[in-house]
Amino acid sequence: MITGNENLLDRRDFVKLLGPGIYFLFSVDELLQGQQQGMFGRYPEDFNAYLRIAENGQVTCYSGKVELGQGVIASLAQMLAEELEVSYDSVSMVLGDTKLCPWDPGTNGSRSIKNFGPALRAAGAEAREVLIEMASEYLKVPVDRLVASEGVVRDKSDPAKSVAYGMIAKGKTIERHLEKKPALKEPADFKVCGRSLPRVDFLDKVTGKAKFSGDIVLDNMLHGKVLRPPAHGAKLKAVDVSAAKEIEGIRVLQDQDFVGVVHSHPDVAEKALALIKADYELPPPEANDETIFDRILKTEARESVVEEKGDLAQGDKKAVHKFEASYCTPYVAHAATETHSAVVRVDGESATAWVGTQRPFGADATIARAIGLQSDNVRVITPYVGGGYGGKSQIGQAVQAARLSKMTGRPVQVVWTREEEFFYDTFQPAAVVKISSGLDASNRITFWDYHVLFAGNRSSECIYDVPNVRTVSRGSSFGGEGPHPFGTGAWRGPGSNTNIFARESHIDMMAAKIGADPLEFRLANLADERMVRVLKAAAEKFGWETAKFPSGRGYGMVCLDYLDTYVVAMAEVEADKESGRIRVERIVCAQDMGPIINPEGARMQIEGGIIMGLGYCLTEEIHFNGGEIKDLNYASYRIPRFSWIPEIETVLVENHDVAPSGCGEPPIVGMGALIANALYDATGVRVQRLPLTPERILANA
Amino acid sequence: MEQTIRFSLNNRPVSVTTDVDRALLWVLRTDLKLTGAKFGCGLGQCGVCTVIINSEAVRSCQYRVKDVEGKEVLTIEGLARNGTLHPLQKAFMEHSAVQCGFCTPGMILEGYSMLAKNVEPSRDEIIAMMDRHLCRCGTYPRIVDAVQTAASELKGGKR
């Protein structure tokens, strides 16, 4: 995706395919030299891979990250502008294009600012210093008398002596590099970062100009639909495509069990697909949404010790209260409003693919494999992505489009239906956590024995000050291995949604046993001063007053760290023990993510995480029988709506002592425990399995 | 059955010859090349395909093209006039009521239809009207704020 100022690059390089605002580069010239370096597995060292300065001063920033709504289109531009010493408005972003952008592992884990940020900033800082050196030669002024600002290098003692970056760089690769890399700026010196600068995608998005993958139209393009089995694991026995072939303009394409139709209209293709009669052999169902947890408990898999200290037996001896509990979380769907969409054009030995993906690098290889091409010959371009949340790391729709394009010799667009979206989704895995713990007479935790099964180990570490700890993770969360009847994968905050639900529910349960206030109990068992600071910030905003627990007020809290971001959330709910209904009234969320690049963007992400998180707390779980997915639309799989929204207040806890970390996932991972704990405070009912449905609340009352 | 249907699209007369039982959404997106109305569910459950027909917000995935004969259709592409954004579009930008942007056209047009009927909606009225629309990114509170801001600007007679 290329967006922003249209005049930044020589128009001769571009073929305009779409409306104003987005261009796709066709002819490939020396512009690519820098980008080719550092492919596969690490960020390149050559700063040219990240930026290009045109003669008119316009800066293009290249990143393999993609824009899914989280706002990297602004935050990355800010970080480059900051170090390079150019204005924010002069920077345009090229995102997620495998031919133009430096390799990237994918847009996930809230790691764009945290992991890509330092590489991008280093590139900007080195380019700035190189440009100053070159300006020194051009102006014949020693380097130490020069200063760069707003894309111009000036003589400090004679500001009339100056030269603009564009005059030096002239849109070309800068061959000079520095032996000693310059230091990055201190947050206190930020001028562009730390400000709520506007996002350039908003204008496209409010006017309908923003192009998502399903909006890409190529000459001669067909729309494809592929036959879907009734259940995962089903085998195609027989297929009758005769009725579909009757429809004018329909082509049916078949390669063993891959059966597709193409037409110039997507709705006609879909109608034809519905006419295909297919017979399947269904495997016997091995689990459903009720029996899956037992299956998880019984499934053997490799165990890894996440952390171990002290001696659990010693801790057990010192405990006067002991606790043992299990916590369960179900399969949860991503349910982005944009279904998986792609356009693929296969041209002989190469292909170009426009894919709504979180992993353009990786999608290229997957597409190449599916149609027998070299990975280098597949270019993936990522238009705007209509929400991902982890689900768009998988690109089955692009594989379908690629196969159909190869079979027809024409570009093919595939846009999944809502049913396909639910069926092929790689769900957050169902998982179980088992915890044993103990408290001594002074209400200190003496031991913590933690086993997480098939959720993954992220956020499984004990953040409390406990002398005797053992944390074990069994199985992986990805790939549909082990107990899962279908594919599973990353879901906004993978692993952590389960782990934090378990840990923070359990901590509350321990506090309840001794009647301690959840805030005081946590403070008494926390040694991490950074966490204490965030806790106090949240408590102050919320107005948390100490009370005997449960208090009946419907207050809940949670504290967590997620990949170096600290979060404390507090909630007030109204819950009715008779009907089992919960209404979340208010949530305060304090977050310390180090120096903040774009405060408005940060608040939006926190609010969004909280709102999305209400879904997995209250309603979201996939019902299934073996490989058959029963929830295939928004009527049965209910996600948060306008009418659910509580009052939300965010507190950004500034912290310049650490590096910038992620924002979008940390606030969602505490939501399960937050609401479960508030429910307990309101009603005295503890529910250890998500979501907190009325039936489950009544059953535990 | 193929037939020619004539209607007004974003204040311009159009005619389209097609199987008239097809959904308006697909005719807009493919035959008429306006991709601002999105496909989200095909069941009328999410609202991303919303367009305005004779001042009413309508789910274009559930609306047959033959029923649009002689009517006035407004899509997100037609909302800004002479290069000036509609107050709703401005307010969505001001309030950052946009994340991935996929639901945004439908949200704005639902707001447009609501404000045509109720110039001063309360927060609760906005929520009740907009509740038919889904936003997975969770921008709901900002959308409510944006609709309120646009309402007061429209009431002030600026447009």
Interface residues (C-beta under 8 A of the other chain):
Chain A: L68 G69 Q70 G71 P198 R199 D201 F202 L203 D204 K205 V206 T207 G208 K209 A210 K211 F212 G214 D215 V217 H223 S264 H265 P266 D267 V268 H334 A335 A336 T337 E338 T339 Y384 V385 G386 G387 Y389 V415 T417 R418 E600 G601 M604 E607 G608 G609 I610 I611 M612 N633 Y634 A635 I639 P640 R641 F642 S643 I645 I648
Chain B: D19 R22 A23 W26 R29 T30 D31 K33 L34 T35 G36 A37 K38 F39 G40 C41 G42 L43 Q45 C46 V48 T75 I76 E77 L79 A80 L85 Q89 F92 M93 S96 V98 Q99 C100 G101 F102 C103 T104 P105 I108 I126 I127 A128 M130 D131 H133 L134 C135 R136 C137 G138 T139 Y140 P141 R142 I143 V144
